[in-house]
Amino acid sequence: MKVHDLLGAVDLLGRAGSVSLARVYVRGLLMAAGRTGTDDVELLVGELVANAVAHSASGRRPGGVVNLKVYDDGKSVRVEVVDEGAPGGIPVVPVQVDPLSEGGRGLWLVRELSSAWGWADHGGGRTVWFEVTP
């Protein structure tokens, strides 16, 4: 794994409104770091935070939290979204998605638009991460 410098980290409430806050937060961090062309990063952050809110304990329990971390190594940006976990594994990423569907595209977009991505379960929940070279 490359060494990335932490640009910022924030805890967000496990609510739908946190999706737009996450996108604005990431945009601000990346702009302050001199990054341009960050639309894909913002989109993917929104998808992962939305998934964490919809599918993990972070969005199901009162006071649930999603942690967002943003790193930069000068070449690529790495984002980690940490939630409070959910039973079962990560959903299967579809080979194709219905462009008119209102859901089920989050991890597909992460796979298609990132240079690398993955996930890990740990004692406190699950981390899903991606890297993009903006």
N, C-alpha and C positions, 0 to 999 in steps of 0.2 A: 504494500500500500504506500502511496506517495505521502509525504508529509505536507499537510495543509495547515495554514495558520487560521485560527479561529477568528472570524470577523464579528460574530455575535451569536448569542443564544437567548431565547425567550421562552417562557412558559405561557401557554395560551389555554383559556378555558375550553373544555370539550364541548363546544357549541358551534353550530353552523356559522355564526357570525365571525368566528375565528379564522375562517378560510380567507376572507378578504383582508383581515388584519395581518395574516401570515404573508400574503402576497405583497402588501405595502411595506411590511418590515424588511422583507428580503430585497425588494427594489431599492429601498433606502440604503441598506448596507452595501449593496453592490455598486450603486451610484457613488457613494462615499469612497469606495475603493477604486473608483475610476473605470468600472466595468460598464460597457454598453452592450446593447443587443441581448438583454436578459429576459426577453419574453418567454422563452422556453423554460427557463429556471422558474419564473413566476408561475407559469401554467402548471408545472410539475409539483411545485410546492403546494399549490391549491388542491391538486388531485390527492396528494398524500395526506394533507391535513383533513380534507373531506373524508377520506377513507378511515382515518384514525377516529374521527368523530362518529362516523356512521357504524363502524364495525368493531370498535374496541370498548373496553370498560371506561376509557376516558370520556366517551360520549354518553355512556349509559348511567353512570353514577353521578349523583350531585357532587359538585366540586371536582369532577374529573379534569385532568390536565394533559395537554399535548405539549411536549418539549420540541423546540425547533432549534437546530444548530446549523450555522452556515460557515463554511471554510473556503479558503482560497490559497492555491499554491503558486499563483502567478500565471498558470496556464489553464487550469480547470477549477471549477467551482464544485464543491461537494456539499450536499445538504443531507442532514439526518433528521428524521421525524420519529420521535420516541413516544409511544402511547403506552397505556396501562395493560395492554394485552387483551387477547380474546381466545376463547376455546377454538381448537382446530388449527389448521394450517392456513397459510396465505392462499387466497383463491387462485385457481388456475388462470394464467394469462391467456386470453383467447388468441387464436392465430389471426382471425379477422374480427372486426367489430362492425356493427350496424351503424352507419353514419347518422341515422335518424334516432338512434337510441338515446335515452336520457340518462343512462347509467351503464356501468360495466366497462368503461373505457379507461379508468384511471391507471391501472398497472400496465395496460397495453400502451398508453401514451408514454409512461415512464420507460418502458422497454424500447420503444421506437425512437424517442427523442434524446435519450441519454447515451453517453459513451460507455457507462457501466452502471450497474445498480445491483442491489441485493437486499437481504433482510436477515435478521437474527432475533431469535427469542432469547430472553434473559430473565432473571428472577423478577425484575420489576415490570416486565412487559415485552414489547417488541420494538425493534428499530428497523425502519425501512430507509434506505439511503440511495442516492444517485449522484453521478458526476456528469457535468456538462462542460464543454469547452465553448463558452460564449464568444 
